[in-house]
Amino acid sequence: MRLILEVWRQDGPDAEGSFETHEITDATPEMSLLELLDRLNHQLVENDQDPVAFESDCREGICGTCGLDVNGVPHGPEDNVPACGQHVRSFTDGQTVRFTPFRARSFPVVRDLIVDRTGLDRIIQAGGTISVDAGTAPDADTLLVTHDDAERALDFAACIGCGACVSACPNGAAYLYTGAKLAHLALIPHGKEERAKRARSMIAQMQHEFGPCSQIGECALACPAEIPLLAIAAVNRERLRAGFKWRKPN
């Protein structure tokens, strides 16, 4: 397959970026988009040019490292699939494929297709922790969790923190990410003690660094972990709950 690649190049956060156009003539349908970039970099190095900087790690859809936009869509044309799982077969022979970094003010460009996503880490640092006894492991039935709650908690815990939801949102919101973390910890008994404090701290940090929810729902389509929009509702629920002062009845 022959593909025309338009790739964003930027030397650093303060540098002006621009697109470079390259032609790949030996792409194959089974190639992933990251392998396509590998092929481009091999071609650039052979011609004594600087390779394109992009991130990847496991390339199995687990780590969330490979965040980038493809033709303006986070990760690529297939819904709920990370960039490492998107394939060249989604494009036609001779098509132009444009690679850009995640586009969000909260994700400044580090170089080329790499962005700084530590804003998501700061949300977790603000309150995404639980208090546990670090001594001997407790018996399995010490804290009872229903099967339904455990399954729902695992569904929300599946978030891999790739940041696609932020890039997909016109406002650059992180509600899906924050809601997944809040809902996960709210559903298990280990997180009950800090629940109100966690909600206040994490939501305040999210609002400081990211935009307001656009309520469009594109974040759920971009999410490789298929985090449901219920996570966004969890943000508002946990915020409302934390605002009440609970008292025992007389």
Secondary structure, DSSP 8 states (H G I E B T S, - for coil): --EEEEEEE-SSTTS--EEEEEEESS--TT-BHHHHHHHHHHHHHHTT--------SS-SSSS-----EETTEES-SSTT--GGG-BGGGS-TT-EEEEE----TTS-EEETTEE--HHHHHHHHHH-------SS---TTSS---HHHHHHHHHHHT-----HHHHHSTT-B-HHHHHHHHHHHHSSGGGSTTHHHHHHHHHHHHHHHSB---SS-HHHHH-TT---THHHHHHHHHHHHHHS------
